[in-house]
Amino acid sequence: MSEHQAQFEDLDASDLYFSIIAARYNGELIDVLIQRAVQTLVDHGANPENIDINRVPGSNEIPYLAGMHGLTGQYDCIIGLGIIIKGGTAHDEVIAHSTANALHTASMSTETPIINGIITANTEEQAIERVKGPLDRGAEFARASIEMARHKLEVIETLDELEEAEFLEDYTVSDDDDDDDLKRLFRKN
C-alpha cells in the first residue's frame, strides 16, 4: 500500500455537483468510505444537496451507473466506491481489471471525470487498513474528485473561448501575426 498520498491545495467544491456510486458488497466498510468522502466534500464547501449517493449490488455494477450518470451531464465528477477482496479464485482480478477499464472508458466517452475508488486487497485486514487506517482513502477519493471537477470546468471554459473566437475554423497564424491570443487561450493556470 502506498503511503505517499497526492497533495492537494486550495480545493473549492462550493459550486460543484457529485455523484457517488457505491457497492453494497462489503457494506460496512463501504459505508465508512461514503461517510469520509462526503465529509471531505462538505469540508471543502460542497453543498450536501449537490452530492447524490446511489448504491449498486457490487463493484462490477459501478461502471454502468457511472457511465449513465456521466451521460446526464448533471455531475462535475463521479466517484465509484467499492472493495474487492481476494478470494480462492481469480474472480477478484477479473472484477478489478474490468471495472478499472470500464470506469476509464466511461469517463472518456462521457467527458466526465470518474474517480476509481474501488479498493483491492488481499485480505479483509488489508481492506480495513485502507478504509479505516491513517491514509483515509475515502477522503483521498473526494479530494481527487474536486481537483478533477475543477480541471473539467477549466477545459470547458477554454473550449468555450475557442469556440467563441471561432478558432477551430477561422483562426490562422502567419509570421506577421501576434500569437498573444494563442498564449492566452492555452496558458497554464
C-alpha positions in Angstrom: 0.0 0.0 0.0 1.4 3.4 -1.0 1.8 5.8 1.9 2.6 8.7 -0.4 -0.7 10.4 -1.0 -1.2 13.1 -3.5 -1.0 16.6 -2.1 -4.0 18.9 -2.8 -4.1 22.7 -2.3 -7.0 25.2 -2.3 -9.8 22.8 -3.1 -13.2 24.5 -3.5 -16.2 22.3 -4.1 -18.8 25.0 -3.3 -20.3 25.1 -6.8 -19.8 21.5 -7.8 -22.1 18.5 -8.3 -21.0 15.0 -7.4 -22.3 11.5 -7.8 -21.1 8.8 -5.5 -21.9 5.3 -6.7 -21.1 2.7 -4.0 -21.3 -1.1 -3.9 -23.4 -2.8 -1.2 -21.0 -5.7 -1.1 -18.6 -5.2 1.9 -21.2 -2.7 3.1 -19.8 -1.8 6.5 -16.5 -0.7 5.0 -18.2 1.0 2.1 -20.4 3.0 4.5 -17.1 4.3 6.1 -15.8 5.2 2.6 -19.0 7.1 1.8 -19.1 8.9 5.1 -15.4 10.1 4.8 -15.8 11.1 1.1 -19.0 13.1 1.8 -17.5 14.7 4.9 -14.4 15.7 2.9 -16.5 17.2 0.0 -18.6 19.2 2.6 -15.4 20.3 4.4 -14.3 21.8 1.1 -17.5 23.7 0.6 -19.8 21.2 -1.2 -23.5 21.6 -0.6 -24.7 18.2 0.7 -27.7 18.6 -1.6 -25.3 18.6 -4.6 -24.0 15.1 -3.6 -26.1 12.2 -4.9 -25.4 8.8 -3.4 -26.5 5.6 -5.2 -25.9 2.0 -4.2 -25.4 -0.9 -6.6 -25.0 -4.6 -5.7 -21.2 -4.8 -6.1 -18.2 -3.2 -7.6 -18.9 -4.8 -11.0 -22.0 -2.7 -11.3 -20.4 0.6 -10.6 -19.2 1.4 -14.1 -22.6 1.0 -15.7 -24.3 3.6 -13.4 -21.2 5.8 -13.5 -21.4 5.9 -17.3 -25.1 6.6 -17.2 -24.6 9.4 -14.7 -21.8 10.8 -16.9 -24.2 10.9 -19.9 -26.7 13.1 -18.0 -24.2 16.0 -17.8 -25.5 16.8 -14.3 -22.3 16.0 -12.5 -18.9 17.7 -12.4 -17.3 14.4 -11.2 -18.4 10.9 -10.3 -16.8 8.7 -7.6 -17.1 5.0 -7.7 -16.6 3.3 -4.3 -16.1 -0.5 -3.9 -14.0 -3.0 -2.2 -12.7 -6.2 -3.8 -11.0 -8.7 -1.5 -9.1 -11.6 -3.0 -10.7 -15.0 -2.7 -9.9 -18.5 -3.6 -10.2 -17.9 -7.4 -9.1 -15.2 -9.9 -12.6 -13.6 -9.7 -11.2 -10.6 -7.8 -8.6 -9.9 -10.5 -11.2 -10.2 -13.3 -13.5 -7.7 -11.5 -10.6 -5.3 -10.6 -9.3 -5.2 -14.1 -12.7 -5.0 -15.8 -14.0 -2.3 -13.6 -10.9 -0.1 -13.9 -11.1 -0.4 -17.7 -14.8 0.2 -17.8 -14.6 3.3 -15.5 -11.8 4.7 -17.6 -13.8 4.1 -20.8 -17.0 5.6 -19.3 -15.0 8.7 -18.2 -13.5 9.3 -21.6 -16.7 8.6 -23.5 -18.9 10.9 -21.3 -16.2 13.6 -20.8 -17.0 13.4 -17.1 -14.2 12.6 -14.6 -14.8 9.3 -12.8 -12.7 8.5 -9.8 -11.9 4.9 -9.4 -12.4 4.4 -5.7 -12.6 0.6 -5.9 -10.1 -0.7 -3.3 -8.4 -4.0 -3.9 -7.0 -6.0 -1.0 -5.6 -9.5 -0.5 -7.2 -9.8 2.9 -10.1 -8.3 4.9 -7.4 -6.9 7.3 -5.8 -5.0 4.3 -9.2 -3.7 3.3 -9.9 -2.4 6.8 -6.5 -0.7 6.9 -7.1 1.0 3.6 -10.6 2.2 4.7 -10.2 2.9 8.4 -6.5 3.4 8.5 -4.5 6.6 8.7 -4.4 7.2 4.9 -8.2 7.7 4.7 -8.9 6.6 1.1 -12.5 8.0 1.2 -11.2 11.5 1.8 -8.4 10.9 -0.8 -11.0 10.0 -3.5 -13.1 13.0 -2.6 -10.1 15.4 -2.9 -9.2 13.9 -6.2 -12.8 14.4 -7.4 -12.7 18.1 -6.5 -9.5 18.6 -8.4 -10.7 16.7 -11.5 -14.0 18.6 -11.5 -12.1 21.9 -11.5 -9.9 20.6 -14.4 -13.1 19.7 -16.3 -14.6 23.2 -15.8 -11.3 24.9 -16.8 -11.1 22.9 -20.0 -14.8 23.6 -20.8 -14.1 27.3 -20.3 -11.1 27.1 -22.6 -13.1 25.2 -25.2 -15.9 27.8 -25.0 -13.4 30.6 -25.5 -12.0 28.7 -28.6 -15.5 28.3 -30.0 -16.3 31.9 -29.3 -13.2 33.1 -31.2 -14.1 30.6 -34.0 -10.5 29.4 -33.5 -11.2 25.9 -34.8 -12.5 27.1 -38.2 -11.2 30.6 -38.9 -8.1 31.4 -36.9 -4.8 31.2 -38.7 -1.4 32.3 -37.6 1.0 33.9 -40.1 4.5 35.0 -39.5 3.3 38.6 -39.0 0.5 37.7 -36.6 1.0 38.3 -32.9 0.5 35.0 -31.0 -0.7 36.6 -27.8 -4.2 35.1 -28.5 -2.8 31.6 -28.6 -0.8 32.2 -25.4 -3.9 33.5 -23.7 -6.0 30.5 -24.8 -3.5 27.8 -23.9 -1.9 29.3 -20.8 -1.5 27.0 -17.8 -3.3 28.2 -14.6 
